[in-house]
Amino acid sequence: MKRRDFIKISGTGGSSLVLTSGLNMSFMKDADPTININPDPLFDLSPWLYMQFMEPLGVTDSSVEAAWDHSIDQWREDVVQVTKELAPGMIRWGGIFSAYYRWREAVGPREKRKPMLNIEWNGIESNQIGTAEFVDFCQQVGADPLICVNFESEGNSSYAVTKKGDIRSADAKEAAEWVDYCNNPSNKERIKNGFKNPLPVKVWQIGNETSYGRDKFNNETAAKKTNEFANAMKSVDPSIKIIAWGDSGWAKQMIDIAGKNINYIAFHHMFDPGQNLVKSPVRDNDYRKDPALTWEILMNGYKIHENKINEIRNEVSSYKMPLALTECHYSIPGRNRCEVLSSWAAGVSYARLLNLHERNGDLLKIATSADFCGTRWQNNAVMIHVPSAESFMMPVAKVMSLYRRYSGKEYLEVSGVPDGLDITASRTGNTFYLHVVNTNRVTPVKTMLKVNKMAIKSCRAFELITDPEFEIIRAANDPLIPKERPLSINEPILFPAASVTAVELIVSENA
């Protein structure tokens, strides 16, 4: 489908929404569906629902090294600027890499830092980017740092010792010393390295994916060792928050054994939205052959994710333990982790996952829907252009950035949502927000809006829309820039096909 035909079908020129206070409804037509917003908050939404995940990925997908300018020993300015635009509430340091990472090798004078073998991802890491550099990056972009500690290599012998005999496993004492290095104002080691002030890190994860794969700790061992690590780490800073692994049926025993010392249960979800189909066009980059079926598969991907979230919710429901989805994205076979993820169709699909995260925000407090940055993988949020061109946001990041900027602190219930729209609502004081996803590929949806017992004073929309087949491949000529437009309180609107919109309402109590 050509873009001019898409624009004609989707009706992007129409842009007005009926906004009602619940008192002045004489102009509404019975045929028009009405979205009702209940202004009473159901639960608080965490600012960490749009976190990012930074891991040195070696030769597999140059990420951290590619984001660093070694000629001047600082982060690339274009990477900093695009991350500010992305505006993550939190950035995590770690992943599988943490199972063989020794943090002291990446602190102190640069000429004395020890390069390391990246066991999982291959290649040699220079360790020019370490604790201080990571915290500095977080501070520059306004994100809270989260660090994943080496959890005795999670019991995996292939990570614990290299073939050359280099010991890569680290114990609870080393983890506690890392917390002290970051957070203790009087830490002599950090001060000696040139940092008089702390490098504050208030959230820490113990291990990465302890239940995934063979040759790792069993559940009971992992839970007991989590207690050991948590006790050691909190002994130097009782204020820190601890994330423990609880995926794949591990949550209950982890909480029963270590629950008093942990604050969140972690789980991961990387999946193929077409995994239940024998032949799916989203795999192996066949999506260009059948855009309609590709769209249908992507729009239903949230159902697989919903099942995963419900599974972990059921495990922690009696404990009310908050959840941390510290890794999540589509994982689809294909070149460079599948090029369909560069398409706007994938961006709209990811918006459904983000709405799902908000709906589960009573327990889900930390979440992501992308790896953070890299030079190759399409499941990254930020693509680092090498060697020197401007880095840019992928479709998933476009939606995460939009939501991050236009979200309230408290989740609200919505009802009367017409077919084809996926909508969540939130508020901060008298400012209300809607996240509206039109899941129709070619059909716009007309609707009205009502806030129960309140009057809408003003309204504006921030809209992302383009041809679903459009693929982001560079920073230039990017049509996915949020378009701001005021909304009339007296005229109907069409939410365009294949669009993601943040609606901002200013409301007041009815007189």
N, C-alpha and C positions, 0 to 999 in steps of 0.2 A: 504493500500500500504506500503510495506516495504521500509525502508530508502535506501537500496542498489538499489532498483528498481527506487526510486525517483531520486537518483543521476544519474542513467543511462539515464533516460528519460530527465531530465532537462539539461543535458550536462554541468554540472558545471566545467568540465575540460577545456572547450573552453573559452578563455578570451582575445579577442582582438577587438578593436573598430577602425573603419576607421575614422580618424580625418583629416579634410580638412580645408584649409585656404580660400577656395573660388577661388584660383588660380591654385593650384596643384591638379587636379581632374582626371587626365588621367587614374589612376588605378581603379576608382570606376566603379562598375557594374550597369547597368541600372536597374537590377532586385532588387537591394538592396535599401530599403527605406533610406531616409536621413533626419535626424533631423536638422532643421535650427534654430540657435539661433540669435536673433536680439540683438546686443550689446547695443542698446539705452535703458536706464532705463525708466520704466513706472512709478514707485513710490518707495518710501522707505519702506523697511520691518522692522518691529519693533522687537527688541530683546526679547520682551515680548510675542511673539507668542507661546512660549513653557513654559508657567508659570505652577506652581503647586499650590495646594489648600490644606492648612493644617487646619483641624478642629478637636477639641477634640470630639470623637464619643462615649465616655462612654463605656458601656458594649456591645454596638452593634458591634464595631470593634475597639478595642484598638489601638489608633494611636499615639497621642501626648504623653500620659503617657507611652506607650510601647517604645517610642523613647528616653525616658529620663532615665538616670541611677540615681536612687534615692540614691544609696549608696555613691555616690561621687558628687552629685548635678551637673551633666553636661550631655550633649547630648551623647548618645551611639556613640562610635567612628565608629562602622561599619555603622551606619545610616548616619553619616556625610560623610564618604568616598563614600558610594554608591550614595549619593545625589550630591557630587562633580562630580561623573562620569555622573550622569543624567544632571547636569549643567543647571538647570532652570534659566531663566533670571529674574524671579520674583516668589515670594511665597506669597500667600494670607492667612491671618489669619481671620477666621470667618465662614461664612455659617449660617445655621439656628441657630447655637449656639450663634451667635452674638445678637439674639433677646432677650436673657436673660443674657448676659454677662456684669458684672460690672467690669471694668478694674482695679479699685483700689484694689480689693480683691486679685489681683495677682501681686502686686508690694510690695516692702519693705522687711523687715526681714522675712525670711521663716517661722519662728515659729509663726508669727503674721498673716500670710495669712489665709483668710477665705475659707474653702472648700465650694463648691456649688453643688446644685442638677443640673444634666444635664437633663433638662426637656424633650427634644426631644429624646435623645439617651439613657436615663436612667443611673443610677449609680451616683456616687459622684466624682467630679473633685477636685483634691487636690489643684489646683492653684499654685503648685510649678513651673509651667511653665507659665510665663506671658509675659509682654511687653519686658522686658530686655532680657529674654531668647530667645524669638522669633527673635528679631532683631539680637542677637548674632548668632543664627543659620544661619540666612540669610547672615550675614557677613562672617561666616566660609565657606559657600558654594558658595559665590560670587553672591547671588541673591538680587534683590531689594525687600524690604518688601512692601506689600500692606495690609492695615488693614481695616476690615469691622466693622463699628461702630454700636452700639445698637441704632436703629432708633425708639425709643419709643415702642419697641417690635413690630414694624410695625402695631400697632393697634390691635394686637392679645392678648385678655385678658388672654388666657391660658398660654402665655409666660410672661405677665406683672406681675403676682402675683402667687406664688406657693400656693398649697393647705394648706401650713402651714403659709401663710400670708407674705412670704418674697417678698419684692418689687424687681422686676427684670427689670423693664422698666427704660430707661435712656434717658435724654433729650439732647437738643442741647448744653446746657452749659457743660454737662459732656463730650460730644464729643469734644468740643473746648478745654477743659482742658486736654484731652488726647493728642490732637495735641500739645498743649503747653508743656506738660510733655516730649514728644518725641523730639521736634524740637527747643524749646527755650533754647539757651545756658545758660540762667540765671535762669532756672526753679528751684526754691528752693526745691520743693518736690522731684524731681529726684536727685538733688545733695545730699539731706539729706539721700536718700536711697543708696548712694554710687556710683552714676554715675555722675561724674563731666562733662563729655562730652555728647552732645546730643545723642539720639538714633534715628537717622534720618529716618523718614518715609515721603516720598514725594507724595505717592498716597494713597487715602482713598476712601472707598466705603460707601455710605449711605444706610444702609439696605441691605437685602439679596435677598429675593424673595417676594416683597411686593404684587404682583398681583396674587400669587399662593395661593389658598385656601380661605376659608371663614373667617369672623371675622377679617378682616384686613382693613387698610386704603383704601378708594377708590382713583381713579386716581388723582382727583383734590386735595384732602387732602394730598396725598403723595407728589404731586408736590409742594404745598405751604410749607409743612413741610421740603421738600428738600431744598427749598430756605432758610428757617430759619436755618437749620443745616449748609448749605454751607456758609452762611454769618457769622455765629458764628465761624466756623472752620477757615475760611480764614481771619477773623479779627485778629487771633493770628499768622497766617503764610500765607500771601497772595501767597506764591510760591507753595503751595500744589496743586495737581490735584485731582479733585473730580469725582467719578463715581456715576451716579444715575441710578435707576432701570427704564427700559423701555420696558420690555418684554410684550407679549400678548396684543399688541395694545396700550400700554401706551406711546410709545416713543414720538409721536407728541405732546401730551398735556404736557408731562414732559418737553420737550424742549421749548415749547411756554411759559410756566410759569417760568421755572427755568434755561433756557438755558444760560443766561449770567453768571451763577454761577457754571456751571458744565462743565466738559471736556470730559466725555465719557458717553455713554449709555450702560448699562449692560443688557445682556440677558443670559439665560441658555438653555442647550439642553441635556437632558438625554433620550435616546430612544432605542427601540428594533429594530435592523435592519431587523428583520422578522415580524414587526408589521402588515404588510399588508397581511400576509399569515394566513389562518385558522389553518394550522398545520405546525409549523416550528421546525426543529430539533435543532435550537440553543436555544430554550426554554427548561427549565427543564433538562438541561444536556443530551439531546438526540443526541447531535452532533456526538458522536462517532459511532452512528448507520448509519450515512449517511454523510461521509466526503465531497463527491462531492457537494451535495446540500447545506451543511453548507458553503462550500467555495463560492458558487454562491451567497448565501444570504449575506454573509459578504462583498463580493466584491461590492455589489450593495448598501450597507448601506450608502455610501456617498451621494446617491441621496436624501434620506430623509433629511440628514443634509444640503445639498445644498438648498433644499426647505426652510428650516428654516432660513438659512442665507439670502436667497433672500427676504424672508418675512420682516425681520428686516431692510435689506438694503433699501427696498422700502419705509419703514416708515421714514427713516432718510435721504433719498437721496437729498431732497431739502435743507436740513440743513448742509449736509456734516459733521455731528457730528460723531467723531470716535466711534467705537464699542469695547466693552469689554465683551468677552465670558468667564465669570469668573468661570463657571462650565460647563463641557461637558464631557460625556463619554457614552458608551453603557450601558444601564440599561436593563438587560435581566433576566426574572424569572429563578430561579434555586438556588441551594444551594450556600450560600455565594456569592450572586449576580452573579452566573453562571460561571461554571468552563471553559467554552469554551474560556473565555477571557485570560486564561493562555496559550492558544495554539498560535503557530506561525501564523496560519491562521488569527487569530484576529489581530496580530501584523501587517501583511501586509494590512489588512483592515483599520487599524488605520492610516497607512501611507497615504492612499487615503484621509482621513479626514485632515491630516496635509497639504497635497498638496492643498486641497480645501481652507484651511485657508490662505495659501500663495497667492493663486489667488485672494483672497478678501482682501489682505493686504493694499489696498489703504484706506479702512475704518476700517478694523479689525486690531486693534493695541495690544490688549491683548487677549490671548486665551489659552485654555488647552484642553486636551483630556483624562484626568484621574483625579481621586482623587489622593492625594499625597501619603500617606503612611498608613499602617494598618497591622493587623495581620490575617485578614480573607477575606475581600472583594476582588474579582478578578478584580474589576475595579480600583484598586489602581495602581499607577506607581511603588511604592516600597513596597515590602512585608517585614515586620519586623519579622524576625524569633525569636520566643520566646521559652524558656526563654533567650537563650544566643547564639544561632548559628548565622552565618553570614547572614545579610539581603541581599536581591537581587532585581534586576529590573525585572518587568514583561515585556511581549512583547511590549506593548505600550510604555514603558519607553525606551526600546532598540532603537526604532525608533526615539523617541523624542531626545534622547541623540545623535544619529547619525546626525540628522538634525541640532541640536543646534550647533554642532561643525563644520559642513560643510555647512554653509549658508552664502550668501552674504548680503550686506546692501541694495541692490537695485534689484527690481524684473525685470526680463526680459521676453520677449515674445518668445515662441518656436512654431514652426510649422512643419508639416510633420511627426508628431509622429505616428509611426506604431500602428496598432491595438494590443491591449493587454498591451501596456505600458501607464502609467500615469506619466507625466513628468512636473516638474517645473524647472525654471532656475533663477539664481540671480548672482550678481557680487559685488565684492569689489575691486575697481581699476582694475588691470589686472588679477585678479583671478576670474574665473567663476566657478559656481557650478550648477550641475544638481541633482535633486532628482528623481530617476527613480524607479517606482514600476512596476514590472511585475505581472499583475493581472491574468495571466494564471497559473493554478494549476500544469500542467504537461508539458507545452510547452515553450521552450526558444524562445526569439525573437532576430533576427539578425538585426543590424542597423549600419548606418554610422552617423557621426556627423560633422556639419559644423557651424562655427561662421562667419556670414556675414561680409565681409570687414576686417577680422582679421585673423592672423596666429596663429595656436596653437603650442606652443613651447614644452609643456610637458603635460602629463595627468596621473592621477592615480585614482583608484576606491577604495572605502571602502564599502564592501558588507556584508549584513546580509542575511543568507540563511540557512535553514534547512527544514526538512520534515514539511509540513503544520500541520500535526497532532501532532508534538512534543509539549509537554507542560512543561513549566518552573515550577518546584516545589521546587527548592533549588538552592543555589549558585554554588554548585559543578557540574562539568561535563556539563558546559553550552556551547552549540555549537554556541550560538548567540553572538559571539565576532566579531566585524567588522574585516573582512579580507582585508588587504591592498594589492593591486596589481597594478603594472605599466601597462599602456595601450599603445600599439604600435600605431604609427601614420600611419602605412602602412598596417595593417592587420585587417580583420573583427573581430567582437566580438559577442558573444551570451550573452544577459542578461538572466541569468538562470530563470527557472520557479519559481514562489513563492519567489522572491527575492526583497529586498529593497536595493538600491545602491545610495551612494553619489559619484558623479564624480567631481573631481577637475581639472580644466584646467588653465594652465598659458598661456596667450595670449599676442600678441603684434599687433600693427597696421601693415597692409601690407605695404611693401616698395613700 
